[in-house]
Every structure is written in structure tokens, then in C-alpha cells.
Amino acid sequence: MMAEGMRPSGVEWIGDIPVSWKMGRLRYLASFESGATPSKDISDFWDGEIPWVSSQEVKTDVLTDTSLHISVKAVESCSTRLLPEGTVVMVARSGILQHTLPVALLACPMTVNQDIKALTFNDQVLGKFFLYFVKGNNDNLLKVLLKDKSTVDNISFDYLLSLRVPVPPIEEQERITKYLDTFCKSVEFCIGSIERQIDLLERYRSSVIHEAVTKGLDSNVPMKPSGAEWVHSVPESWRVEPLKYHCSMFKGLPILKTDLVEEGVPVISYGQIHSKDNTGAHLDDSLLRFIPANRVSGSESSKLQRGDVVFADTSEDVEGIGNAALIDTDDVVYAGYHTVTCRSDQTSLSGRYLAYLARTDAWRYQLRNLAMGVKVFSITQAILRKAEVLLPPRDEQERITDFLDDRCSAIDAVINTKRKQLDVLKKRRQSLIYEYVAGKRRVGTKG
């Protein structure tokens, strides 16, 4: 391909594009639809043959099926429509929009819920080209498309309609998508390998924590039935009692995302508690956000202390129910929005031990059985008070947590190295995708 001149795109973060390319607003390139959630109270609406896409489903480039299916009767009864194969679906409302704009192609006809925007493109744009455009410009698109901050992140439909995107000749779009398919397949293989290694390490860490907090460090100690549904047996010297007898609880500050500032008083809120950077046993500075000093005036009850365990009181999935952060600093930090803090008495129950116990699926089983909600799950102080805790002798709790601090730190160090490798691969993939969808690199007719 002979070198072609470049011209301004008119969009700062896209920069110059090839002379033969056009720029077009999405409102003129695609039709838009949203979906709905059929009533959960009508059993005939569910377990049908039609895939139903929610925000949690948009995790791969191509959707071949979904975990939930609805019936023809459900489609006829609510404002969701059967969308054709090749439709592009984009998550428009979800906490994941804090860092990622999920997008995918439908491999077969499907329906979507109200948190999804579905785009059907005209003959000027390939759906897959737009998918790659989103993947190559994730960070810039989030800055452009997100509404003013609220409790849950939302894409502005008006901003989406007005979005200007590059439109290469359709033949070149085909070449670009074909090349990127091959490139991304090789990168995904490497990413998948590292992710599997991380998964194995995380499973190993979970098993180490479970064994230590439910059985102790001495494998020869006599055991007894626990009397609890969530754990079969415990060492003879341990007790099982409701959490409410061993800690006080309080809610976080009644603040919103709009209260956050660049500098100010540190807070930790539910979004950061759910972050992959939260180990649950150490309060990393990256988890903190900031609010003006006047927002904590008269709110000393939400001020955290060393040993406090701060739970997220909402989660978008079952796995996140029970996520918590341990306060292991004497610095000033406040509990933020959508949190419930457990302050243990430190006499019979160590906050450090509670934090590790809260990381086990066995203990969370109690919360998951009591959590309220369908799409978003909530736990309350009342639910936490009902939860039982294991109570080894206080000195044994210290030995257990010291052991876990050392063992988990070593495992976490390896996991962090693997995650850095992942970040390098993902940034390289995003950078190369951007260069092709913005015309900085070209795919020749034989490329």
C-alpha cells in the first residue's frame, strides 16, 4: 500500500486519520435499543430458549450463550426485543464502568436487559470494527461517555449518540478486523495462561486461609462437632458464637461519588473494597479516595480504628458478598458509602482474625443465604449480627494471623508479579488495536 496522507479527525484523542477515512457520529451509523427484565414473579417468563444478556454476561468479545434464558411469552410481555446476530451490545450501567467499557458481538439472536445498549450498524460500519474501536479506546471513551458521578456508573445515551468515530472504507475495515482477530488470538492465549496461573495461586491462598482459620495450625489437635451448618468440626478449645456478641457495628458516611475530590480526608467505600487490589488483610493506599473536610464534620462515629473490618454492604454478584477490608493503620481514615464496619472487642475476637475468616467461602455461606436482592445483593448490620464466628483462644488467633500474614504475603507477591505481566500484555494489545482503528498503522491488501 502506498503511503497515504493524514488529516485531522477533529477528535483530540483520535488524532489524525488517513485522508480516505471519514468521521461519523454514531446516531447516523447505528440504531440503538435497550432491553428489560421480565417479572421474576412469573415463572413462565424464565428458563425458556432465548438467551438474555445482563451486564455480568459481557465478558468475551463474542457472546454465544448466556446463563439466563427467557421465554417467547416474556419477550411479548415486556420492552425487550429479540436482537439479530451481529448486534453489538455495550454495558451502559454497572460499577465496572469505573474502569472498563464492556462490549461484545452477539453470535446468535438474543435479548438484553435495561443495563445494556444494543447497536445495530448500517452498511457503513462493521460491528466488529466498532468493537475493536471501543477496546482500543477504553479509557478515553469512559471519560467522554460517563454521566456525572452517581451511586452507580452510567453511560450517557446523549453522549453515545453524539460520539464521533473513524469510518474507514468497508474493505479496509474487513482487513483490519481480520488482522486484529489473529493478533488478539495470540495475545489471548498468553493472557489466558497467566490468568490460569493466577487462579491456581488464588485457590491455593484460599485453601491455606480456610485450613488455618477453621482448624488452626496444629493438625493433631482433637476436634469436635461445631454445631454450625457452615463448618463441620473445630478444635476442642474453640467456641462458635454469633458475631453480635463480640463487636459493635456502624454504617459509613452518607456521601456520594460527587463528593469525591483529589485531596482531602481519606475514605474507603464499597467500590474499593471490591477492587482486585484489596487483599482483605492490608489497607493499600490505592484503595483510598478523598472527600472535603467539611463532609466529616460531626461524623466521628464513622472514623475507623486499627483492627476494624469494613464490609461492602452491596455487591453486583454473589461472589462479592462478604468482601471486606482490614484497617491496619493508625492514620485517619473514614468509612465511606455503602459500608458496614465491624469493630471487634479485641478481647475475645481479633479484627485481624475476623478479616481472614471473612475471606473464606465457608463463613460467607451465612451471608449469601441471608443477602437480599436479585441483581444487586445487600447485607445489613442485622445480617452480620446473625453470622456466627469461630473463636479460638485469643493467643491462638494471633499465631494464626501471624502465620497467614507471612504465607499470604509470599503468595501475593507472586500473584502481583503475574498481574504486572498481564497489565503489560493488555496495554500492548490495547495500544496496537488503537493504532489500527485510528489509522496510525495500516493493513495492506495482502496483509
N, C-alpha and C positions, 0 to 999 in steps of 0.2 A: 504494500500500500504506500503510495506517495505521501510525503508529508503534507498535512493539511493545516491551514491557518486556524487560529483560535480567535474567539470573540468573547466579550464579557457576557456572562449569563444573567447578570442583574441580581444575583443572589450571592452575597459575600462568601458564605461558607461552601458554595459550589465552585466559585471562581470562574475562570474562562472555560468555555466549551468549544468543540470543533465547529467550524463555520457551517457545516452541513447539518448540525443538530439544531433542534428547536427547543424552546422552553414553553411549557404549557401548565395551566392551572388544573388541579385535579377535578374541579367541578365540570370541566369541559372534556375530561378524558375518561371519566368513570361514572357509573351510577352507584348510589350508596343505599345501604339498608341496615337496619338493626333488627334484633330479634326480641324474644320474650321468653319468660319462664312459665310453662304451663302449671296449673294449680297442682300442688303436691297432694292435695286432699282428694283428687280424683284418680284412682288407681288405673283407670282405663287410659289415661294420658301417658303412662310410663311403661318402660320395658317393651316398647314397640320395636320397629325395624329401622327407624330413621335416626341417624346419628345427630346428636345435639351438642354443639360446641359451647363450652364455657371458657372463661379466661384461663383456667388451670390446664386446659387441653392444648393450648397453643405453645408447644414446646419444641416442635420439629418444623422443618421447612415445608413438609408436605403432610397433611392430615389424611390418613387412610381410614380411621375409625375413631370413635370416642368411647369413653367409659359409660356414658349415659345415653339412652335411646328413648325416643318418644314415638307416639302412635300417629297415624293419619288423623285420627279424631282430635288429637292435641293440636296439630297444625291447623286444622279447620276451626278450632275454637279460640285461638289467640293470634296475636300480631306477629307471629314468626312464619317465614315462608321457606319452602324448600329451595335452596340455592344451588345453582348448577356447578358441575365440575369445573375447576379452573378459577373459581371465585377466590379473591384474596380476602382473608379475614385478619383483622387487626384488633388487639386488645385496646379498648377505649376507656376502661375504668378498672383499676386494680392498683394495689400497693406496689406491684412490680414495676410500675411506670416511674418509680423513683430512680430507676437505673436502666431499665430495658423496655424497648417498644416491641413486644412480641408480634410476629406476623407469620402467616402460613398460607399455603395454597390448598384448596380442597381437592382431593383425589377422586371424590365422588360426590353426588348430591348430599347436602347436609343442611341442618337448621342451626341457628345460633341464638344465644341469649342476649339480653339487653346490654351486657357489658362489652359486646363485640360490634365493630363496624365491618360490614361486608362491602367490598368494592368489586364491581364487575366492569372491566375495562372495555373500551371500544377498540376499533381496529388500529388505532394509532400506538397502542402500548400493550406489550406482553405482560401478563400478570406476574410472571417470574422475574421480568426485568424490574418491575416496581418492588418486588420482594427484595431483590438484591440492593436496590436503591435504599430501602429502609435499613437493611443490615449494614450497609456501608456508611450510613449517616446517622446512626442511632443517637449519639449524644446531641448533635445539632438539632435533630428532629424533636427530641424531647424538650429542648429549650424553646423551640418555635411553637410546638403544639399543645403543651400542657396549659391547662387553665390556671388561674390564680390558685395558690395553695389552699386546700381544704382538708378535711379529715381523710378522704380517700382521693387519690390522684385520678384526674380525668383528662382525656383528650378533648380539646375544644373542637366541636364539629365545624364551626365557622372558620377556625384556623386551618382545619384539614381541607375544607373546600377551596380555600384561597392559596393553598400550598402550591408553589411553582416547582416543577420537576423537569429534568432533561428528557427530551424525546428524540433519540437517535432514529434514523431510518429503520424500519421494522426488520430488514435483513440484518442490519448490524446488531440490533437487539438480540436476534437469534444467535448470532456468533458470540456475543458477549455472554449470554446466559449459558450457552453450551460450554464455553471455556471455563466459566466460573463453576459450573456443575462439576467438572473434572477436578479443578483446583481444590474446591471445598471438600470434595470427597476424600482427597488425600489428607487434608488437614484434619477433617473429622475423624479419620482413622487414628491419627496421633492423639487428638483430644480425647477420644473415647478410651484409648489405652491408659492415659494418665488419670482420667476420671474413674476408671475401674480400680486403679491402684489406690486412689484417694478413698473410694468407697470401702475397700478392704481395710484400710488403716482406720477409718472411722468406725467400722464394725468391730475391729479389734479393740479400739479405745472404749467403745460402749460395753463390750464384754468385760473388760478389766474393771470399769466403774461398777457394773452390776454385781460382779462377784464380790468386790470389796465392800460395797455399802449394804449388801443383803446377807453376806456370810462372814465378813471380817477377813482378817489376814492369816488366821490360823486354820488350816484345812482340817486339823484333827480335833477341833473343839466339838463338844457334844451339841447336838441340835435338838430343837423341839418344834412341834407344830406352831405356826404363827397365829392361827385363828383368823387370819385375814385372807380375803379372796385373792388378792393380787400378789402374794408371796407365800410359798408353801411352808417353808420352815426357816427358823432363825436360830442363832446361837442361844444356848440356855440362859445366859445372863442378860439377854436383850429384852426390851419391852416393845409393845406395839400400842400406840395411843393416838387419839385424834390430835391433829396439829394445833387446834384451838387452845389446848391446854399449855402450849409451850411457846407461843408467840403472840404478839399483837399485830394488827394489820391496819393499813391505811391506803387510801387512794392517792394517785398523783395529782399534780396541779391541773386545774381546768383550763389548759391552754390549747391553742390551735396551731397548725403549721404556719399560719400567717403571723404568729408571734415570734417566730424564729428570726434571729439576727446573726451577723457574722461573729460578733464578740459580745460577751455578756456573762450571765450566770449559767454554769453548766447544768444541763438536764439530760436524763436518759428516758426515752419514750419507747413505745411498743415497736416502732419500725426498726430501731437499732437493736432491740432485744432479739428480733427475728433475723438480724443480719448474720451471714455466714462467718463474719469476723468475731462474733460473740462466742467465746468458748464456754460461757456459763460459770467459769471459775476465776476470771480476771477481768476487770473493767478496763478495757483498752481505750485510750484517748480517742480513737477513731469512732467510738460509739457515742460520743458526747455531742450534743447540739447546744445552742445558746439562746437565752431569752433576756430581755431587758431587766434590770434590777427591780424596776417598779412592779414587775409581774410576780415577784415572790414576796412582796410586802405583805406581812400578816399571814404567811403560809409556812411558818416554821414546822408545822406538822408534816409537811412533805419533804423536809430536809433529811437526807439519808445519812446513815452512820455505817462505819465499818462493820461488816457482818450481815448487813441487810440483804435480803434476797428479793429482787424486783421482778415480778411476773408480768408478762404481757397479758392484758385481760381480753384481747381479741386475737383471732388467728383466721387466716383465709383457708387453712387446711387442717385436717385432724392431726397431722404430724406436729404442727406447731403449737398445739395445745399443751401448756406447761412450760414453754420456753421462758427462761429467766436469766437474770444477770446477777452475779455476786458483787457487792460493793466491798472491794478490798483496799480502799484508800481512805485516808483521813481528810482529803481535800473536800471542799464544799461542792456537793452535787445534790440536785433535787430530782425527785421522781416526776416524770412528765406525764403526758396524756396517755390514756388507755393503759394504765399500770395499776397493779396492786402490790404493795410491799409487805413482806413478812419480816418482822423484827423479832428474832428468837430471844428467849430469855438468857441464852448463853450459859445457863447453869445446867440444864438437862439436855439442851439441844444447841449444837454449834451451827451457826449460819453457814459455815463452810461445808459441813456435813450435809445440811439440808440442800445446799446448792448442787452437790454431787448426786444426792438421792433424786432430786428433781430432774436430773438428766436421764434417768432410766425409764424405759418404756413400762416396766412393771409398776412404778409409782404413778406414772402418768395415766395408766389404765383407769385409775379412780376418777381423774379429772375428765377424761374423754367420755366416760359413761355419764357424767353429770353436766357436761358442757351444753350450752343452749345455742340453737341456731341451725340453719341449713347451709347457706352459702358462706356466712361468716360465723365463726364459733366464739362464744363468750364464756369466760369464767368469772365468778364473783367472789367476794370475800366469804360469802356463805358457803360456796362450793369448796374453797380452800380450807375453811374451818372443819368441814366434814372429812377431809382427807386424813388418812392415818399416816403416821411416820414411824419408822423403826428407831429405837433409842438404845444404841449400845452405851455402855458406861462412858462417861464424859471423856476420860483419858484415852479410851479406845477410839472414840471419834477423832481425836487429834492424831493418833497414829495412822488411822485410815486416810484422813485428808492429807497428811504429810506424804504418805506413800503415793496417793493419787496425784498430788501436785507434781511430784518428781516424774512419775511414769507418764502422765498425760502431757507434761511439758516436752518430753522427749518425742512422743508420738506427734504432738502438734508441730514440732519443728520440722519433721519430715513432711507432714501434710502441707505446711506453709511453703516449703521448697517446691513441692508438686504444684501448688496453686500458682506460684510465680511462673512456673513453666507454662501452665495453662494460659495465664494472662498474656505472656509473650506470643503464644500461638494465636490467641483470639485477636490480639491487637494487630498482628501481622495479617491475619485473614481480613479483618475489617478495613485495614489500610489498602490492601490490594483490591478489594471489592470497590471501595470508594474510587480508586484511581481509574477503574474500568467504567463504572457507571457515570462518572463525571467527565469521561473523555480524556483523562490525563495519559492513559495508556489505551492503545487500540488493538483490536484483534483483526488480523488481516483476513482476506477472503480465503486463504488456505490455512489460517491459524486455528 
